[in-house]
Amino acid sequence: MFNRSDGKNVGLLLWGNVGTGKTFAAHCVCNELLQRDEPVSVFITSLSRVLNSGWDKSETVTRVRNAPLVVFDDLGAERSSEYALENVFMLVDERYRARKPTIVTTNLTLNELKNPQDMSRRRVYDRILEMCVPIYFDGPSRRRETVDDKLLIMRELTAEET
């Protein structure tokens, strides 16, 4: 996944339905890199969190440019405004130009990424598809399974009290 001797980098595009483990898998990769004898620095952020937090553009761009690995979590969850699209493009393009590995998680389908509705998104998604190997995450939502487990526990607890 890191820079290869030919100067190319290979990142990951983790895509699929909500709750299928994409963010968890990205964090597992990061944890592995952080636990090495020589830890690898990572920068993990949600694009919507960055854009909605009164972010320091200069600091964020510097971090995106310089980090050995960046994770952009939940691509496509950000507001669909001109401001948001311009800044998502800027961050993705910064990574693209830095030629460093990137992990992107998204609920967008591969078809939506390959055939976006407008040019702004096409510019972003085209760069991501060039930088990252797509990996599909399938299956039921793990969050839904957690909710069902908690409901079962609650029923057992309330049954014991009566």
N, C-alpha and C positions, 0 to 999 in steps of 0.2 A: 504494500500500500504506500510505502514511502517513495521518495525520489529514487529513480533507478539510474544506473550508470549511463543510460542513453539520454538523460536529462528530462525524461517524461515522468510524470507522476501519475499514480493511479489512486483515485478515491473511490468512495462507495456512495451509491444512491439507493437508500433503503426505502422502498415504497410498498404501500399496501393499505388495507383497511385500518381503522382506528383500533388501538388496543392490541395489536398483533406482535408487539415487542420490538419495534424499530428503534425507538429511543433507548430502550434497555440494551439492545445490541450495540448501539453506538457508544453508550457509556461503558459497556464491557471492554470494547476496544481501547477506549481512553484509559480505563483502570489498568489494563494490561501494560500500556505504554508508561504509565506513571509508576508502576511497580518494578520496572526494569532496574538493573544495576546503575545504569545511566538514564534516569527518567526523561521522558520526552514531554515537553510542555504542550498542553492542549488548551484551546479556547472553545468553549461550548456556549452557544447562545441560541435563543429562539429569535427569528427575525422579527416577529410581531412584538416581542418583549423589547427588543432594541428600539424599534421605531416608535413605540408607545411610551417610552420611559423618560423622555426628555434627555436623550442620549447625547454624549459628547462625541460628535462625529469624528473629530480628529483622533481622539484616543482609540475609538473603535476601529477606525480604518488602519491605524498603526498596528493594533493587536491582530487584526485579520491578516494584514500583510506579513507580519513577522512570525506568527505562531507556526511551529512545525506542523501542527495539525489543527484544523478548524472543523467544528461540527455546527452546521446550520440545521437546527431542529424545526420541524413543522413548516417547511416551505409551502406556501399557498394558504396558510392560516392568517397571514397579515392582511390588513385592510386593502381593499382594491382601489386605492386612490393613486393619482399621478405621483404624488409625493412618495408614497410607499414603494411603488414600482421603480421610480428613479433611484431610491436608496437601496433597494434590494439589488438592482442591477449593479450599482456602484460597489457594494460589498462582494457580490459574486465575481464581478469583473476584477476587483482587486486581488482576489484569490487566484483567479484565472491567470492574471498577468504575473503573479508571484511564482506560478508553476509549482505550487505546493499542494500536497494531498488534502482533500476535503471530504467530509462525510455529510451527506444531506439526507434528512428524513422527510417524508411527505406522504400525505393521503391522496395526492393526485395520482391518477393512473399513468402508466407509461404512454398510453395513447394521448392523454391530455398534455403530457410533457413534450411529446413529439409533434403535436398538432395544436399549439395554443391558438386562442381566438384572436390575439392581437400581436403587433410587432414588439411591444414592450416586454411582454412575457416571452415571446420567441427568442429575444436576445438573451434573456436570463437562462431559459431552459436549454438553449442550444449549447451554452458554455458548460452548464452542469452535465449534460449528456456527453460532452467531449471529455470532461475531467473525471467522470465517475462511472464505475461499472454498476449497472442496475441489478438489484437483488430484490426479488418479490417476497413479501411476508404475507402468508395466507393463514387462515384459520379464524376461530372465533375470538372475540375481544377478551383478553385476559382480565380487563377491568370488569366486564360483565360477569365473568366467573367469580371474581372477588366479591361483587355485590351479592350474588346468589349465596356464596359461602357465609357472608355476614348476616344475611337474612335468616339462614338456617341457624346460625349461632344465636341470633336474637330470639327466634322462636323457642329454641331450647332453654334459653335463660328465662324467658317469660313463662314457660311451662313449669319450670322448677319453682318459681315464686308463687304459683297458684295452688 
